[in-house]
Amino acid sequence: MSLIPAMLAPALLPMAVAAAPDGLLGFLGGPQGQLIFYGVLMIGLMYFMMIRPQQRRAKEHAAKIGGIKRGDTVVLSSGLIGKVVRVEDQELGLEVAQNVTVKVMKALVHEVRGKAEAANDAKG
């Protein structure tokens, strides 16, 4: 029945008993209880609006990087586009022009394109 989660109630119990004659429910009806309730509500909203989507994007990016294989076309965060010719633990060998290979960090990969998408880019 209380507005404050159960984990916060034991910490606030001494203040509630001393502050309001009605006990914990009287404390929740006052300005301090409302302040705590809205503070917890704001933290919860920030978690679901900012932190959780960012964690999901990070997991998707890590899965995308882990699935890179030889022959894929990748776009780096700098905008450089190249074909993967070598895959190592932390680095990629990227062919950016004919017989020109550069070594880049996997973490810099922004987008992974398959072979079909790379063929469409070459035609356009």
N, C-alpha and C positions, 0 to 999 in steps of 0.2 A: 503494500500500500504506500510505501514511502516513495518519494521522488528521487531520492539519492540512492545510487547503487549500494548493494550490501557491503561491498568492500570498503566504502568510505564511512559507513555508519559507525563502526567501532571507534574510529578516530575522532568522530564528532560527538560521540555520546556524552563525554564530560562537559563539553561546552553547551550542549543542548539542555542538559539537566540544570545547569547553573543559570542559563540565559532565560529559559521560559518555564513558567510553572506547569504548563501542559506537557512537558517532556519533549521528546523528539519531534512529534507532530507539530507542536507549537513552534519549535525552532524552524521547521521547514516552511511554515507559513510566514515567517518574518523576512526581513530584507537580507539577512545573512544566508538563509536557506535558499532564497531565490538566486542570490549571487553565485552560490556554489552550484546550484542546478544548471544555470545558464552557462557557467564556466565549463562544466562537464559536457553539456550539450555542444558547445562550440568546439571543444577538443574532438568530440566524436564526429562532428561534421567535417572538420579539417582532415581527419583520418580518412574518411570515405571519399572526400572530394579531391584530396591532393596526394596523400601518401600511398594509398592503395593502388590508384592508377599508375603511379610512377613505378611501383614495385612490379606491376604486371608488365609494363613496357620493358623494364630491365630484364625480366625473365624471357620475354619474347626475343629480345635482342641477343641474349646469351644463347638461346636455342638456334637462332638464325646463324650466328657465328659458328656454333658447334657443327652445323650441318653443311658448311662450305666444303666443296669437293673440287677436284681438278676439272677444269673446263667451264666452271661457272664464271659469269661476268659479275663483277662487284663494283659498287660505287663507294668511294671513300668519303669521309666527312669533308674533305677539301674539295670534292667534286670530281676528282680523278676517276676515270672509268678504265677498267682493264680486265683481262682474262686471267684467271688463276691457273698457274702452271705448276706450282708447288705448294703443298700444305704442310706446315710444321706445327709444333705445339702452340707457340705464341706469335708466329710470323707466317706471312704468305709471300710466295713469289708471284708477282703480278706482271704480266706482259702488257705494256702500255702502247707499244708500237712493234712492228715486225723486228725481231731480234733485239728488243730492248726490254729487259726485265729489271724490275725494282723489287726490293724487299720492304714490306710494310708490316706494321703491327696489326694483328687481328682486331684489336679494340677500335681501330680507326675505320672499320667497315661500317658504312651507314646503311647500305641496301645490298641485298643479294638478288641478282637476276638469274633466271635459268637460261638454258641455251636457246630456247624458243624466243624469249624476250630479247636476247642479245641479237638474234638474227633480224628481228623486226627493227631494232634500232639502226642496224647497218643499212637496211634498205631505205629508211626514211631520211 
